[in-house]
Amino acid sequence: VQLQASGGGLMQAGGSLRLSCAPSGRILRISVMGWYRQAPGKQRESVALITSGGRTDYADSVKGRFTISSDNAKNTVYLQMGSLKPEDTAVYYCYFRNVAPTGGSHYWGQGTKLTVSS
């Protein structure tokens, strides 16, 4: 099963964009879905996470500007991004984690690139 992210592109500062991510097949018992990003020359960082129960967590740099949501029936996670800044430029990776009796698995998307121009 692979995660397929979409929605990146070239945006101007102040704009809005929504990223989407869904798996190519069924993933059972998803516990966490989220988004990470990696800017050029920087380490990958967590942007937003959402649990199966709906709890969310955001990086301080995106609080108030980004909103994560999910459609559990479709195993899809979204990231609504607003008030975009040039520092949001990065490759965005979606992430799923599930649980299983023998342990869980981590799934990563291939990345979708966002470039924000000033």
Secondary structure by P-SEA (a helix, b strand, c coil): cbbbbcccccccccccbbbbbbbccccccccccbbbbbcccccccccccccccbbbbbcccccccbbbbbcccccbbbbbbcccccccccbbbbbbbbbcccbbbbbbccbbbbbbcc
